[in-house]
Each structure stands twice: as structure tokens, then as C-alpha cells.
Amino acid sequence: MQNSKAPCFVTEIDLQLAEKLKRDLVSQGFSLEKPVYTLFQAKKSGISVTLYTSGKLTVQGKGKEEFITYYLEPEILGNVSYSYPHAEVEKHARIGIDEAGKGDYFGPLCIGGLYVNGEEDIERLLKLGVKDSKTLVDSTILKLAREIKKGFKTSVIKIFPKRYNEMYATFHNLNHLLAWGHATAIEKLVEETSCKEVIIDQFASEHVVEKALAKKSLEVHLTQRHKGEEDPAVAGASILARAAFVEGIEELEREHRLTLPKGASPAVKQAARKALQLYGQEILPKIAKMHFKTTQELLKDHA
């Protein structure tokens, strides 16, 4: 099993695939050489691929991860042990759920849901290059989310700050609010697909989501897993949720003519102070999650 942080990826391939690999690399702009003991070595900026006469294949360079995820695994290796090193990829039908935005002061809380109907759908996801959204840049996430929405049954819950703050005042607990969002996304996909197998990235005690499902009279087989994004269905859901968050924060920026950084960094506080100077305290519930400690700090400074 390869460590994704290792500078050089090493595997073995069937030498019957050598010609396909060579043709594909040439079409991708690689230049070929033939050092001793190799069938060929292919290089382009940021990446080097070497196939030895023994069938050993090495990949190194800063472009290694993208090359393996988007080309080598789906086209040559036929497995995802590099992208998903800690889990056997299950092939059965299921609904994956994940969220984005819960740790961001600005912007919406978003929950994504994705239904996969067995092995064919899983392979389509992997061929698209779907993986945990935290490992991808926003531009890639937005592109992948569009592809997922075109080819799969999905559910996205987007709770903008104004509504989020109203709901938080009712729930008084972020995990309970999150559980409601998960249950709502699950409910939509269960209604559309009749699938009762659900896997989520665990964020609280197991009973929290189970209780939210019970309130909706939803009977499903729920798997709650730490690092749930190692499952392609959850990874796809994480991309849908993150894309919704990115689009949501951009919508708020346009509406209020503000720059709203992601996360909860010093840049976030600086942006919030500017918003307060421009619009006064009434702006915060429209753009921010008011229960964050950041709010009290800002209002104390602004007083």
C-alpha cells in the first residue's frame, strides 16, 4: 500500500498495457526516453513516469497525485488503493452524506447527498476523479459537482446565515442542526430511490443522527464512519456540499458587495470589521454564523 505523502509512487502493471500507457502519455504531452532496464521513461513538467522491463512502474513529481487519481487508477491500474488507501471500495447501492461550512464563520451550512446504484456508478465516480473535497481546490470541486449532478441522483441542503441563525436559536446545538440537515438530505434521496443503505461521515454521537431520522419516521440502515470520505459515495457528497458552500459564499459577496474569506482566520475578523463599518451590526446575521465566539469579539470591539 502506497503512502500518498511518499515522493515516489511504485506499483506493478501487466506489460500488455505498456503500449496503451505509452500512447496515452504521448497524447498527454510527455516526451519519451529509454534508460537501461526500462521499456520507457516519460517526462513532462512536474512529473516523471518510468516503466521497467519487470513491469514495475514509478511515478514521481509534484503532479503525481493528480496523474494517479485522474488517469493511472481508472485507465491502467483498475483500482483506487492510492486514492482510498484505508478502505476497500464497496460496490453495493447506497446513499452518501457529508457537509461543508460548519467551521466557516461566513457563508451557509451545506449538506450534500449522493445516491450510487452499485458498481457501475462507483466506477463512474472514480473515473471522474471523485475524492475527499478537502484534498481538492475549489475550481475542481465546482467542475466535479456539475458532472455529478448531471449523472447521479443528488440532494443538496443549503442553509444561508439568516435562516441558519434562526434555526440555531431553535436547536441550540450545532450537532442537532447538522443532524436535521443530514436527515433532510437522506429523506429526499430515500423518497427518490427507495434505497435504505446510508453512510455518513460521523460528526457526533451515533444517536444524534438516529434521533433526527426517527423524527422523520425514516427507517434506514445507517453507517456512521470516521473519515467517511474514504467511501466514494461520501466523497461525492462532500464535493456537492463544498460546491454549494463555495457558490453560497460567492452569492453573499455579490449581494452585499463584500469579500468574505473562508474559515475562521484573522482575515475573517478583518473582513467582518469592514462589514460592520459599512453596514452596522445588522449585517452580521445575514452573512455570518452568530453563535461563533468571533461574533462576541467583534461586537465588543465595535461597541
TORKOL-4160 file (C-alpha; in steps of 0.2 Angstrom, whole numbers, padded with zeros to 4 digits, m for minus):
303
<pt num="1" X="0000" Y="0000" Z="0000"/>
<pt num="2" X="0007" Y="0017" Z="m0005"/>
<pt num="3" X="0008" Y="0032" Z="0006"/>
<pt num="4" X="0001" Y="0047" Z="m0003"/>
<pt num="5" X="0015" Y="0058" Z="0005"/>
<pt num="6" X="0029" Y="0047" Z="m0002"/>
<pt num="7" X="0039" Y="0056" Z="m0015"/>
<pt num="8" X="0038" Y="0041" Z="m0027"/>
<pt num="9" X="0023" Y="0030" Z="m0031"/>
<pt num="10" X="0028" Y="0012" Z="m0035"/>
<pt num="11" X="0017" Y="m0001" Z="m0042"/>
<pt num="12" X="0017" Y="m0016" Z="m0055"/>
<pt num="13" X="0007" Y="m0017" Z="m0071"/>
<pt num="14" X="0003" Y="m0030" Z="m0084"/>
<pt num="15" X="0015" Y="m0027" Z="m0098"/>
<pt num="16" X="0001" Y="m0030" Z="m0110"/>
<pt num="17" X="m0004" Y="m0012" Z="m0105"/>
<pt num="18" X="0013" Y="m0005" Z="m0109"/>
<pt num="19" X="0008" Y="0001" Z="m0127"/>
<pt num="20" X="m0008" Y="0009" Z="m0121"/>
<pt num="21" X="0001" Y="0018" Z="m0107"/>
<pt num="22" X="0015" Y="0024" Z="m0119"/>
<pt num="23" X="0002" Y="0030" Z="m0132"/>
<pt num="24" X="m0008" Y="0039" Z="m0118"/>
<pt num="25" X="0007" Y="0048" Z="m0111"/>
<pt num="26" X="0012" Y="0054" Z="m0128"/>
<pt num="27" X="m0005" Y="0061" Z="m0131"/>
<pt num="28" X="m0004" Y="0070" Z="m0114"/>
<pt num="29" X="0012" Y="0079" Z="m0119"/>
<pt num="30" X="0025" Y="0068" Z="m0112"/>
<pt num="31" X="0042" Y="0065" Z="m0120"/>
<pt num="32" X="0049" Y="0048" Z="m0121"/>
<pt num="33" X="0067" Y="0041" Z="m0117"/>
<pt num="34" X="0073" Y="0023" Z="m0114"/>
<pt num="35" X="0086" Y="0022" Z="m0100"/>
<pt num="36" X="0093" Y="0005" Z="m0096"/>
<pt num="37" X="0082" Y="m0008" Z="m0089"/>
<pt num="38" X="0066" Y="0001" Z="m0094"/>
<pt num="39" X="0053" Y="0000" Z="m0108"/>
<pt num="40" X="0052" Y="0019" Z="m0107"/>
<pt num="41" X="0053" Y="0034" Z="m0096"/>
<pt num="42" X="0040" Y="0048" Z="m0100"/>
<pt num="43" X="0043" Y="0066" Z="m0093"/>
<pt num="44" X="0034" Y="0082" Z="m0094"/>
<pt num="45" X="0034" Y="0097" Z="m0082"/>
<pt num="46" X="0031" Y="0092" Z="m0064"/>
<pt num="47" X="0030" Y="0073" Z="m0067"/>
<pt num="48" X="0041" Y="0058" Z="m0072"/>
<pt num="49" X="0034" Y="0040" Z="m0076"/>
<pt num="50" X="0045" Y="0026" Z="m0078"/>
<pt num="51" X="0040" Y="0008" Z="m0084"/>
<pt num="52" X="0054" Y="m0005" Z="m0081"/>
<pt num="53" X="0056" Y="m0021" Z="m0091"/>
<pt num="54" X="0050" Y="m0031" Z="m0075"/>
<pt num="55" X="0033" Y="m0022" Z="m0075"/>
<pt num="56" X="0037" Y="m0010" Z="m0061"/>
<pt num="57" X="0030" Y="0007" Z="m0063"/>
<pt num="58" X="0036" Y="0023" Z="m0054"/>
<pt num="59" X="0028" Y="0040" Z="m0054"/>
<pt num="60" X="0036" Y="0055" Z="m0046"/>
<pt num="61" X="0035" Y="0074" Z="m0046"/>
<pt num="62" X="0023" Y="0087" Z="m0040"/>
<pt num="63" X="0010" Y="0082" Z="m0052"/>
<pt num="64" X="0010" Y="0064" Z="m0046"/>
<pt num="65" X="m0007" Y="0064" Z="m0036"/>
<pt num="66" X="m0017" Y="0071" Z="m0050"/>
<pt num="67" X="m0010" Y="0059" Z="m0063"/>
<pt num="68" X="m0013" Y="0044" Z="m0052"/>
<pt num="69" X="m0031" Y="0049" Z="m0047"/>
<pt num="70" X="m0037" Y="0055" Z="m0064"/>
<pt num="71" X="m0028" Y="0044" Z="m0076"/>
<pt num="72" X="m0017" Y="0029" Z="m0069"/>
<pt num="73" X="m0030" Y="0022" Z="m0057"/>
<pt num="74" X="m0045" Y="0022" Z="m0069"/>
<pt num="75" X="m0036" Y="0018" Z="m0085"/>
<pt num="76" X="m0022" Y="0007" Z="m0081"/>
<pt num="77" X="m0022" Y="0000" Z="m0063"/>
<pt num="78" X="m0041" Y="m0003" Z="m0062"/>
<pt num="79" X="m0041" Y="0000" Z="m0043"/>
<pt num="80" X="m0041" Y="0015" Z="m0031"/>
<pt num="81" X="m0029" Y="0009" Z="m0017"/>
<pt num="82" X="m0019" Y="0025" Z="m0019"/>
<pt num="83" X="m0034" Y="0037" Z="m0018"/>
<pt num="84" X="m0043" Y="0027" Z="m0005"/>
<pt num="85" X="m0029" Y="0018" Z="0005"/>
<pt num="86" X="m0039" Y="0014" Z="0020"/>
<pt num="87" X="m0054" Y="0006" Z="0014"/>
<pt num="88" X="m0060" Y="m0007" Z="0002"/>
<pt num="89" X="m0072" Y="0001" Z="m0010"/>
<pt num="90" X="m0089" Y="m0007" Z="m0008"/>
<pt num="91" X="m0099" Y="m0009" Z="m0024"/>
<pt num="92" X="m0117" Y="m0010" Z="m0017"/>
<pt num="93" X="m0130" Y="0003" Z="m0019"/>
<pt num="94" X="m0130" Y="0017" Z="m0005"/>
<pt num="95" X="m0133" Y="0035" Z="m0001"/>
<pt num="96" X="m0118" Y="0045" Z="0005"/>
<pt num="97" X="m0120" Y="0061" Z="0015"/>
<pt num="98" X="m0107" Y="0075" Z="0020"/>
<pt num="99" X="m0107" Y="0093" Z="0025"/>
<pt num="100" X="m0097" Y="0109" Z="0022"/>
<pt num="101" X="m0097" Y="0126" Z="0030"/>
<pt num="102" X="m0099" Y="0121" Z="0048"/>
<pt num="103" X="m0082" Y="0128" Z="0053"/>
<pt num="104" X="m0083" Y="0144" Z="0042"/>
<pt num="105" X="m0089" Y="0160" Z="0051"/>
<pt num="106" X="m0096" Y="0167" Z="0034"/>
<pt num="107" X="m0107" Y="0158" Z="0022"/>
<pt num="108" X="m0120" Y="0144" Z="0023"/>
<pt num="109" X="m0120" Y="0127" Z="0031"/>
<pt num="110" X="m0122" Y="0115" Z="0017"/>
<pt num="111" X="m0126" Y="0096" Z="0017"/>
<pt num="112" X="m0124" Y="0085" Z="0001"/>
<pt num="113" X="m0131" Y="0069" Z="m0003"/>
<pt num="114" X="m0127" Y="0057" Z="m0017"/>
<pt num="115" X="m0135" Y="0040" Z="m0022"/>
<pt num="116" X="m0124" Y="0027" Z="m0031"/>
<pt num="117" X="m0133" Y="0012" Z="m0039"/>
<pt num="118" X="m0120" Y="m0001" Z="m0037"/>
<pt num="119" X="m0103" Y="m0005" Z="m0045"/>
<pt num="120" X="m0106" Y="0005" Z="m0062"/>
<pt num="121" X="m0109" Y="0021" Z="m0053"/>
<pt num="122" X="m0094" Y="0019" Z="m0041"/>
<pt num="123" X="m0083" Y="0016" Z="m0056"/>
<pt num="124" X="m0090" Y="0032" Z="m0065"/>
<pt num="125" X="m0087" Y="0042" Z="m0049"/>
<pt num="126" X="m0069" Y="0035" Z="m0048"/>
<pt num="127" X="m0066" Y="0039" Z="m0066"/>
<pt num="128" X="m0072" Y="0057" Z="m0064"/>
<pt num="129" X="m0058" Y="0058" Z="m0050"/>
<pt num="130" X="m0070" Y="0060" Z="m0035"/>
<pt num="131" X="m0061" Y="0060" Z="m0019"/>
<pt num="132" X="m0062" Y="0069" Z="m0002"/>
<pt num="133" X="m0066" Y="0088" Z="m0006"/>
<pt num="134" X="m0053" Y="0093" Z="0007"/>
<pt num="135" X="m0040" Y="0087" Z="m0005"/>
<pt num="136" X="m0046" Y="0097" Z="m0020"/>
<pt num="137" X="m0046" Y="0115" Z="m0025"/>
<pt num="138" X="m0062" Y="0125" Z="m0027"/>
<pt num="139" X="m0062" Y="0126" Z="m0046"/>
<pt num="140" X="m0060" Y="0107" Z="m0047"/>
<pt num="141" X="m0074" Y="0105" Z="m0034"/>
<pt num="142" X="m0086" Y="0116" Z="m0044"/>
<pt num="143" X="m0082" Y="0106" Z="m0060"/>
<pt num="144" X="m0084" Y="0089" Z="m0052"/>
<pt num="145" X="m0101" Y="0094" Z="m0044"/>
<pt num="146" X="m0108" Y="0099" Z="m0061"/>
<pt num="147" X="m0103" Y="0082" Z="m0068"/>
<pt num="148" X="m0110" Y="0073" Z="m0053"/>
<pt num="149" X="m0127" Y="0082" Z="m0054"/>
<pt num="150" X="m0128" Y="0078" Z="m0072"/>
<pt num="151" X="m0126" Y="0059" Z="m0070"/>
<pt num="152" X="m0132" Y="0055" Z="m0052"/>
<pt num="153" X="m0147" Y="0057" Z="m0041"/>
<pt num="154" X="m0142" Y="0070" Z="m0028"/>
<pt num="155" X="m0148" Y="0081" Z="m0014"/>
<pt num="156" X="m0141" Y="0097" Z="m0008"/>
<pt num="157" X="m0147" Y="0107" Z="0008"/>
<pt num="158" X="m0140" Y="0125" Z="0008"/>
<pt num="159" X="m0144" Y="0135" Z="0024"/>
<pt num="160" X="m0139" Y="0153" Z="0022"/>
<pt num="161" X="m0134" Y="0163" Z="0038"/>
<pt num="162" X="m0151" Y="0172" Z="0041"/>
<pt num="163" X="m0160" Y="0155" Z="0041"/>
<pt num="164" X="m0146" Y="0146" Z="0050"/>
<pt num="165" X="m0146" Y="0158" Z="0064"/>
<pt num="166" X="m0165" Y="0157" Z="0066"/>
<pt num="167" X="m0163" Y="0138" Z="0066"/>
<pt num="168" X="m0149" Y="0138" Z="0078"/>
<pt num="169" X="m0159" Y="0148" Z="0090"/>
<pt num="170" X="m0172" Y="0134" Z="0090"/>
<pt num="171" X="m0159" Y="0119" Z="0091"/>
<pt num="172" X="m0147" Y="0127" Z="0102"/>
<pt num="173" X="m0134" Y="0115" Z="0096"/>
<pt num="174" X="m0124" Y="0114" Z="0080"/>
<pt num="175" X="m0124" Y="0095" Z="0080"/>
<pt num="176" X="m0143" Y="0094" Z="0081"/>
<pt num="177" X="m0144" Y="0106" Z="0067"/>
<pt num="178" X="m0132" Y="0096" Z="0057"/>
<pt num="179" X="m0142" Y="0080" Z="0061"/>
<pt num="180" X="m0158" Y="0089" Z="0054"/>
<pt num="181" X="m0149" Y="0093" Z="0038"/>
<pt num="182" X="m0142" Y="0076" Z="0036"/>
<pt num="183" X="m0159" Y="0068" Z="0039"/>
<pt num="184" X="m0167" Y="0080" Z="0027"/>
<pt num="185" X="m0154" Y="0076" Z="0013"/>
<pt num="186" X="m0157" Y="0057" Z="0017"/>
<pt num="187" X="m0176" Y="0059" Z="0016"/>
<pt num="188" X="m0176" Y="0066" Z="m0001"/>
<pt num="189" X="m0165" Y="0053" Z="m0008"/>
<pt num="190" X="m0174" Y="0039" Z="0000"/>
<pt num="191" X="m0190" Y="0045" Z="m0007"/>
<pt num="192" X="m0182" Y="0046" Z="m0025"/>
<pt num="193" X="m0173" Y="0030" Z="m0025"/>
<pt num="194" X="m0181" Y="0019" Z="m0011"/>
<pt num="195" X="m0163" Y="0015" Z="m0005"/>
<pt num="196" X="m0161" Y="0011" Z="0013"/>
<pt num="197" X="m0142" Y="0010" Z="0014"/>
<pt num="198" X="m0134" Y="0026" Z="0020"/>
<pt num="199" X="m0116" Y="0030" Z="0025"/>
<pt num="200" X="m0111" Y="0047" Z="0033"/>
<pt num="201" X="m0095" Y="0055" Z="0039"/>
<pt num="202" X="m0098" Y="0054" Z="0058"/>
<pt num="203" X="m0098" Y="0071" Z="0067"/>
<pt num="204" X="m0106" Y="0067" Z="0083"/>
<pt num="205" X="m0113" Y="0053" Z="0094"/>
<pt num="206" X="m0122" Y="0040" Z="0084"/>
<pt num="207" X="m0139" Y="0043" Z="0092"/>
<pt num="208" X="m0139" Y="0061" Z="0086"/>
<pt num="209" X="m0142" Y="0057" Z="0068"/>
<pt num="210" X="m0153" Y="0042" Z="0073"/>
<pt num="211" X="m0164" Y="0053" Z="0083"/>
<pt num="212" X="m0166" Y="0065" Z="0068"/>
<pt num="213" X="m0171" Y="0051" Z="0057"/>
<pt num="214" X="m0183" Y="0044" Z="0069"/>
<pt num="215" X="m0192" Y="0061" Z="0070"/>
<pt num="216" X="m0195" Y="0060" Z="0051"/>
<pt num="217" X="m0200" Y="0042" Z="0053"/>
<pt num="218" X="m0186" Y="0036" Z="0042"/>
<pt num="219" X="m0180" Y="0018" Z="0043"/>
<pt num="220" X="m0163" Y="0016" Z="0035"/>
<pt num="221" X="m0148" Y="0006" Z="0038"/>
<pt num="222" X="m0136" Y="0020" Z="0044"/>
<pt num="223" X="m0117" Y="0018" Z="0044"/>
<pt num="224" X="m0108" Y="0032" Z="0053"/>
<pt num="225" X="m0089" Y="0032" Z="0050"/>
<pt num="226" X="m0075" Y="0042" Z="0055"/>
<pt num="227" X="m0065" Y="0048" Z="0039"/>
<pt num="228" X="m0081" Y="0043" Z="0029"/>
<pt num="229" X="m0075" Y="0052" Z="0014"/>
<pt num="230" X="m0064" Y="0037" Z="0011"/>
<pt num="231" X="m0080" Y="0030" Z="0003"/>
<pt num="232" X="m0083" Y="0036" Z="m0014"/>
<pt num="233" X="m0102" Y="0040" Z="m0011"/>
<pt num="234" X="m0097" Y="0051" Z="0004"/>
<pt num="235" X="m0083" Y="0059" Z="m0006"/>
<pt num="236" X="m0095" Y="0063" Z="m0019"/>
<pt num="237" X="m0107" Y="0070" Z="m0006"/>
<pt num="238" X="m0093" Y="0081" Z="0001"/>
<pt num="239" X="m0090" Y="0088" Z="m0016"/>
<pt num="240" X="m0108" Y="0093" Z="m0018"/>
<pt num="241" X="m0108" Y="0101" Z="m0001"/>
<pt num="242" X="m0092" Y="0110" Z="m0003"/>
<pt num="243" X="m0098" Y="0117" Z="m0021"/>
<pt num="244" X="m0114" Y="0123" Z="m0013"/>
<pt num="245" X="m0104" Y="0132" Z="0001"/>
<pt num="246" X="m0092" Y="0140" Z="m0012"/>
<pt num="247" X="m0107" Y="0146" Z="m0023"/>
<pt num="248" X="m0116" Y="0152" Z="m0007"/>
<pt num="249" X="m0102" Y="0162" Z="m0001"/>
<pt num="250" X="m0099" Y="0170" Z="m0018"/>
<pt num="251" X="m0118" Y="0174" Z="m0019"/>
<pt num="252" X="m0117" Y="0183" Z="m0002"/>
<pt num="253" X="m0102" Y="0193" Z="m0008"/>
<pt num="254" X="m0111" Y="0199" Z="m0023"/>
<pt num="255" X="m0127" Y="0203" Z="m0014"/>
<pt num="256" X="m0118" Y="0213" Z="0000"/>
<pt num="257" X="m0103" Y="0219" Z="m0010"/>
<pt num="258" X="m0091" Y="0212" Z="0002"/>
<pt num="259" X="m0076" Y="0200" Z="0002"/>
<pt num="260" X="m0080" Y="0185" Z="0014"/>
<pt num="261" X="m0064" Y="0174" Z="0017"/>
<pt num="262" X="m0067" Y="0156" Z="0021"/>
<pt num="263" X="m0063" Y="0148" Z="0038"/>
<pt num="264" X="m0061" Y="0157" Z="0054"/>
<pt num="265" X="m0044" Y="0166" Z="0052"/>
<pt num="266" X="m0038" Y="0183" Z="0056"/>
<pt num="267" X="m0043" Y="0188" Z="0038"/>
<pt num="268" X="m0061" Y="0183" Z="0043"/>
<pt num="269" X="m0061" Y="0195" Z="0058"/>
<pt num="270" X="m0054" Y="0209" Z="0047"/>
<pt num="271" X="m0067" Y="0206" Z="0034"/>
<pt num="272" X="m0081" Y="0206" Z="0047"/>
<pt num="273" X="m0074" Y="0223" Z="0055"/>
<pt num="274" X="m0075" Y="0231" Z="0037"/>
<pt num="275" X="m0093" Y="0224" Z="0035"/>
<pt num="276" X="m0098" Y="0232" Z="0052"/>
<pt num="277" X="m0090" Y="0248" Z="0047"/>
<pt num="278" X="m0100" Y="0249" Z="0031"/>
<pt num="279" X="m0117" Y="0242" Z="0036"/>
<pt num="280" X="m0118" Y="0241" Z="0055"/>
<pt num="281" X="m0122" Y="0227" Z="0067"/>
<pt num="282" X="m0137" Y="0221" Z="0057"/>
<pt num="283" X="m0126" Y="0214" Z="0043"/>
<pt num="284" X="m0119" Y="0200" Z="0053"/>
<pt num="285" X="m0134" Y="0189" Z="0054"/>
<pt num="286" X="m0135" Y="0190" Z="0035"/>
<pt num="287" X="m0118" Y="0184" Z="0032"/>
<pt num="288" X="m0111" Y="0175" Z="0047"/>
<pt num="289" X="m0115" Y="0161" Z="0060"/>
<pt num="290" X="m0119" Y="0172" Z="0075"/>
<pt num="291" X="m0115" Y="0158" Z="0089"/>
<pt num="292" X="m0097" Y="0158" Z="0084"/>
<pt num="293" X="m0086" Y="0166" Z="0098"/>
<pt num="294" X="m0080" Y="0178" Z="0084"/>
<pt num="295" X="m0096" Y="0187" Z="0085"/>
<pt num="296" X="m0094" Y="0192" Z="0103"/>
<pt num="297" X="m0076" Y="0198" Z="0100"/>
<pt num="298" X="m0082" Y="0209" Z="0085"/>
<pt num="299" X="m0096" Y="0217" Z="0094"/>
<pt num="300" X="m0086" Y="0220" Z="0109"/>
<pt num="301" X="m0073" Y="0229" Z="0098"/>
<pt num="302" X="m0086" Y="0238" Z="0088"/>
<pt num="303" X="m0096" Y="0245" Z="0103"/>
